[in-house]
Amino acid sequence: MGVCSRSEAFRKKCLSAEEAVGRIRSGQRVFIGTGCALPRTLVRELIRQSPRLADVEIIHLPGRGILPFSRIAEESQGDRFTLRSFFSGSAARGGFSKNRRFLSPVPLSAVPRLFHKRLLTLHVALIQVSPPDEEGWMSLGISVDVTLAAARAAELVIAQVNPRMPRVGGQGVIHVDEVDILVEQTEELITLKGPPVVELARAIGRQAAPLIEDGATLHLGLGIVPQTAPWALEGKKDLGIHTSFLNDAALHLFRMGVITNRFKETYPGKTVACGAIGSRELFDFLDRNPLVEFHPADQVCDPLLIAKHARMVAVHEATAVDLTGQVRFEASAVAPYSGTLEVLDFLQGAAAAERGISIFLLPSTERGGKRSRILARLNKGLVGTTGGEVHFVVTEFGAAHLFGKTIEERALALIGIAHPDFRASLFDQAKALGLLGRERTFLSAYNRVYPQWLEEERTVAGQSVFFRPVKPSDERLIQEHFYQMDPEDVAARFFQEKTIFPRRDLTGLVPVDYENEMTLVAVLGPPGFERVIGVGAYFRLSRINAVEAAFSVLKPWQRKGIGTVLLQKLALAAERQGVSAFMVYTRPQNLGMIRLFQKMPHPVTTTYEEDLLLLSCRLDENP
């Protein structure tokens, strides 16, 4: 039974689309429901009736359904329609660039306040709802965001009643008594098919996955990369979701069983958002799902509420990053719902959270690999955020930690995750701009691809220790490690007494080419603020196809297996490079090194060379 057939009270509110839109007058300000909940029947009728209207201002969030209004505004030189599009970002691409004059830079959390306080008078709101329940309550379904505030503030509310709209829990309901006109029309909602999961996105996701700990709460932006990268999160446990707009990536995470919301500090056990943009499959999943709640944007995107999640992780897509950490983010014709509105809200919220982080994902290149997305410097007008709140930038080549780092450390880290074809040029530009010291020279090692396969997390003495290859940005960490060593361990490692460890002495340790040179570190602490407790390194002796290795472990961590793991991983890396022999020099009294090398799964040969002991084994022989 249709809503207009239920009672006389309902029938009085029911009009055709033509009659309903006919109530709109010239000079009025009209809000149009957002995203996939855009009331298409009402919008089509408004466009059809546009010749009779003048100076109507359309209030909306970015999306494809609004494009006809921008065309009419352009063709009529603003005489029929003008637009006010709430937006955040650089707006440098496609239709957003051409229509930049219509953009209103406001964070998503602040938009409802414009309506609540009547700072922006709304004469009409065109929205889309589900049919009412027995009590007369209709669900805003997949678009609570700013729509609820608009509907309650508008002088005239016209609702398209569509049985295809899912009923979603939370605050996104409106009573029939709050609506002035009902237009019954069954039609499919706008859907946005998720982008294909290409290997590039998987690679970026694999680089980002170690940054997301079990029990974290996720915000997933709507760019192409954040929607596909979560496929790399399989194996994570007890993740939660507190995000602006749910998408099909979140649906995939649900089906993988990694979303429980168990450790969320707000709305525990519930996935919280202010809307959804995605497939019909996603909308069906949301319908009457007791584990999902949608709330208004001024609540969901409030940085203070976001910050209550101790392990908040805000994931967004960047279109470009410069070597100081400034980020450009924007919607495009390919991804019009890129979640630019809420970026600043979630950046601030994650930065204020106890252990929160923000991650920007981007492919290292664009235009078929012809242009780097990591740039020496962004043009002033193209900056989305100055980078102070940005914790990590991730490409398919690795993760660069920026938060709390100097400009030089940022530049080195970002050059290290740029496409190898552009690293030398970026290095030279960085020196020219004063971002790197003049004494630095570009080494071939900077062009090598980081071997993520060597990463591993282990529990040692009750603490989480992360083993990984060294990165060019680790210079200071290696120096600090050596300065923390006992003098006798320094003498055993370097065969001489040393009290200073200048950067020039780190040649061969960092950076390395991961082939003829390899350095592995064992670290404690969160990514970006790690402390090195162990170092294992080798360099290749090409003449005899062997590697010579050296190790150091801080005194409190000795005899706990740190050296063993470093040795095993170095040996595995050497074997992959086709190395025939593995060897170390040590002093005869260094019993710890001797015991460590005896753990090699190959026969060990011991010989003396003057006052040093040479331990070696053949990697090309079976154990």
Summary of the structure (lengths in Angstrom):
residues: 623
radius of gyration: 29.4
end to end distance: 78.0
largest distance: 105.6
contacts: 2203
relative contact order: 0.08
helix: 34%
strand: 25%
